[in-house]
């Protein structure tokens, strides 16, 4: 697991006749900006040499913090360190616990708004119906009819959409979530039963469940990790990131939009750099976020499964995780 403090970028061009080849690469370091720049220069030179030797490489690396990164370390603000584990602030502002060898696995049911698709469909259908009705009523031009119909559709969708959401969509979504929860817990308990020497702490999260393995540490590329992820239907993106980044990861503070805040946008769409920590807009947002998030928990402890012991490394991570998440407090999940 590598989460560097300093980042840099290097660009190199090579011209052959009318053909120009350009390569961009990142560099990183825990020592200084200069060391990060030297690393970037080295990596871009190596990339150019490989391209000139005939290898097909991408022109640049994606400027992303975590999800989707391929072969590039996690690029996020380092907030705190606890032994080998690091707390970072992700792209939208929440805190994440990153650990090289203590296994976390999240099972998510998803969070789709049950009224969204119905509302969109209702607006489209109502617009067509009203436009057709106004046209048949004698309006000679379709454009005014569509305009009046669209406005009427908004009014209709507000009343009908609220009723549909309250009495149909949300009860259906609640029933579906209860079924998913029961099935997910059954998978978790079946997995634990097949590995009685394991020790798994089970938490409820806003979107599903989280597991924390306590009995030993794991290499993220250990085949047993992949078997667990497959058995529990863990998010494929998370599984891929654990493998690529060689770490496990758990969000340990609320998602901003669940506690009435917009996501962090300072600086907007810019990759993390240490100087961003002094941006006033960012500091103000974090102060509001910390105040609001103190009333919520990120997960809630449910039970322990298995008969295995507890590894010292896992105990240390559990203490940090449960403290940040407020996992033992009776608070709303977010």
N, C-alpha and C positions, 0 to 999 in steps of 0.2 A: 504494500500500500504506500503510495506516494502522494502527499498533498503539499505541494511547494508553497512557499511564501512569496517568492519573486518570479515574475514572468517577463518574457521578452519575445520579440518576433524578428525574423530575418528574412530577407528577400534576395534572391539571386537570379540573374538572367544570363542566358547563353544564346548567342546568335550563330546560326549556320546558314550562310547565304541569306535567303529570304525567310527562313524559319527562325522564330525566336521561341526559346524555352524559358519559362519562368517557374520558379519554385518558391513557396512560402513555407516556413516551418517555425514552430514555437520552441522556446527554450525555457528552462525553469531551474530554480535553485532555492535552497534555504539560506544561502549565505548573503547574496547581494544582487542588485540589478546587473552589475557588471558580469557576475558569474552566470546569471541567466542569459545575458546577451551572448556571452562566449559559447554557451551550450546551444543557443539558437543558431549561431553562425556555423558551429560544427555540424549540427543536424541538417541544415539546408545544404551544406557542401556535400555531405554524404548522400542526400537525396538526389542532388544534381548528378553526382557521379553514377548513381544507379540508373537514372533516366538515360544518361548518355551511353551507358553500357547496354541499353536496350530494354530495360525493365519498365513496365507500365505502372506508374505511380500517380496518385492524385496530385494536382497542382498545389493545393493547399490543404491544411488541416482545418476541420470544422471548429469554429469559435464557440464552444459550448462548455457549460460548467460540469455537467455530469451525464445526464441521459444522452445516449448516442455517441459518447466519446469512444474512440477506437485507438487504443495504444497511447493516449495522452492522459496524464494524471488528472485528478479532480481539481478543478479550478474554482475554488470558493474561498471566502474569507475564513480564516482560522480564528475561532472565537475562544477556544479553550483546549487544553490538553490534559488527558488523564492517563498516565502511563503510555501505552502504545496506542491508545484510542484518541481520536481528535474530534472535537465538536466544530462543525462548520455552519455557516449561514448559506442556505441555497439560493438559487436565482430569484425566487419569489419572497424570500425573507425568513422562512422557517429555519429552525436549528435542526441539524442532523448529526447523529452519532456514527462515526466511521471507525470500524475496528478491523484489524488485519486477520483475526482468527477466532472471534467469538461469533457464533452463527445466529443471525436473525433471519426470519422468513415471514413475510407478510402475505396474507390471503385476502384479496379484495373482491367485493361483490360489485363495485362500481357505484357511481353517484348520479346517475342520470335523473334530471328533473322530469317527473312523470307528466307534467303539464306542457312541456316544451313542444314536443312533436304534435300534440293535439292542437295547441294554439296556432302553430304555423299552418297546419292543414286547414283549420277552421277559417283563418284569414283568407287563404287562397280560394277556398270553395265559396265563401260568402261574397268575396269580391266578384267572382264570375257570376254568381246568382243575381246579385244586385245589379251588375252591369247589364246582364241580359234582360232583367225585369224592366229597367229604365229604358233600355233600347226599345223593347216591345211597347212600352207606354207612350212612345212617340218621340223620343229624343233622336235627332237625326245623326248626330255625331257620336261615335263610340268613346272618344277620349273624355268628354265631360261625364259620360255615364260611368266610365271606369273610376274617375276621380271621386264622384259622389258615392259610388259603390264601395270603394276602398275605405272611405271615411265611415260609412255605415257599418262596414265589416269590423272595423276596430271596436265600435261601440258594442256590436253584437258579440264579438269574441270575448270582450271583457266580462259580460254577464254570463254567457254560456260557458266560457272557459273556466271561470271560477267555480261554477256549479259542477262541471265535469271533473275538475281537479279534486274538489273536496269530497264528492260522493262516489266517484268511480276510479280515477287514476291513482290517487294516493292510497286508498284502501287496497287496490290491486298491487301497487308497488310494495306496500307494507307486508302483504301476504307473501309476495315473491321473496322479499328479503328474509322473512321468517323461515321460509322453506330453505333458502340458501344457507342461512345460519345453521340450521339443523343438519343439513348435508355436510357443510364444512366441518362442523364439530365432530360429526361421525367419522369423516376422513382423518381428522387429527387424532382421534382416540384409537382408530384402527391402526394408524401408523405407529402410535405409541405402544399399542399392545404387541405389535410385531417386533418391537425393539425395547424390551423391558429394561435393558441395562442402560437406556438413555434416561436423561432427566430434562424434561421440556416444561418450561413455564409458558402458560397460555394467557394472552391478553386480548381483550376486546378493543378494537379500534373503531373510529367512525365508519370505516368502509368494510370492516370484516374482523380478521383476527391476526395476531402476531405471535410468533413462537420464538423463544430464546432458549438455545441449547446450553445446559449448564454442566453436563458431565465431562466434557473435554473440549479442547480447541480443535478447529478445523482449518485446513487450507481451503480457500474458496474454490480451488480446482480439484478438490478431493471428489472422487466418483460418488461417495456417499452423500455429498451435498447435492449433486445433480439428481440422484435417486430420490432424495427427500423433496426437492423442488418439483420433480415430476409427479410424485405420489400425491402431493398436496395441491397441485395445480397453481403453483406460485407464478406470479406475473412473469412472462418470458423476458420482458425488458429488464426486470430486476435481476433475474438469473444471469442474463448475458452481462450485465454491468458488474455483478459480483465476480464473474470469471475474468472479464477484461481488466477491471481495476484492482483485482486481487484483494478485495476487502468486502466486508458486510456493512450494511448501512440501515439505520432506522431513523425516521423523523421523530424528534423528541419535543417539538413545540407545535402549536396549532397552525393550520393553514389560515392565512390572513382572512380570506373571504368567508370562512366559517365563523369568524368572530367580529364581523362587521367592518373589516378594513379591506382596502384594495391591496393588491400585491405590491411588493417593493419594486420601484421603477427608477431607482437612482444609483448609478447613471443608466439611463434607458438604453437597453440592448447593447451594453458594452461589457466585454469580458472583464472579470474581476482583476483589479490591480490594487496593491496595498494603499495607494494614495486615496482610493475611494472611501476609506474609512473616515476621512476628515470632511467629506461632503456634508454640508448642513442639512440638505434635504434628506439624505440617508439617515443621519443621526436623529433628526426629528421623527422620521417614520419609525425607527427602532424604539424610540421612547414611547410612542403611542402603542406600538405593538406589544412591548413588554407589559405596559399597564393593562391592556385589554386581555392578553393571554393569561394573566395571573388568575383569572376566574375560570379557566378551562383546563382539562386534562387531555393529553394526546392519546392515552390508552388507559385501560383499567385491568388490573390483574384479576384473573378468574381462578386458575387452578394450576397445580403441578402434576404432570403425568410421568410415569416411569419410576424406576427404583434405583437409578444411578446416583452417584455422589455429585459433588459440586467442585469443579476445578477452580483454583484461586483466581485465575485470569477471568473466568466467567463471573465470579462473585464480584470482582471489582467493576466489571462492565455493568452488571445488573444494578449495582448501587447507583452508578451515574445515570443509567437509563431511567430507573424508577423515580429518582429525585427530579430530573428534568421533566419527565412525562407526568409527574404527580399521579403515578399509577395506583397508589394506595389511598387516594383521596376521593371522596364522593362528589365529583364535579362533572359537569356536562362535557362530553367528548367533542373535540374539534380538531 
